[in-house]
C-alpha cells in the first residue's frame, strides 16, 4: 500500500474519489494539515518598489518625530 497526498480542486474530484473508495480501489483519508506559517516580512518582501519604500520610511520618520514633540 502506498500513501500519496492529493489537492482537491473542486467537488467533482472529491465525488470521483469517493466513488473510487466505494469500489474498494482506494481509501480517502482526510488530513487537515495546515500550511507552514510564513512571516509577513518574508511573504511580502520585494512587493513594493524601492522608491516607494523610501517614501514610506521618510513618512514614518516624520510621523514619529511629530508624535514625540511636546504639544503643550
JOSULQUI-V732952 format. One line per field, one symbol per residue. phi: phi as a letter, one per 30 degrees, with the letter a starting at -180 (. if undefined). psi: psi as a letter, one per 20 degrees, with the letter a starting at -180 (. if undefined). burial: b if it has 9 or more other C-alpha atoms within 8 Angstrom, else e. A space follows every 50 residues. Layout:
phi: ???
psi: ???
burial: ???
This chain:
phi: .bcbcbcdcadddddddddddddhcbbdcdccdddddcdddddcdidcde ddddddddddddddddddddcc
psi: pqpqpppphrhghghghhghhhjkhrppoppmoqqpppqhhhhjpjhqqh ghggghggggggghhhhiqpj.
burial: eeeeeeeeeeeebbeebbebbeeeeeeeeeeeeeeeeeeeeeeeeeeeee eebeeeeeeeeeeeeeeeeeee
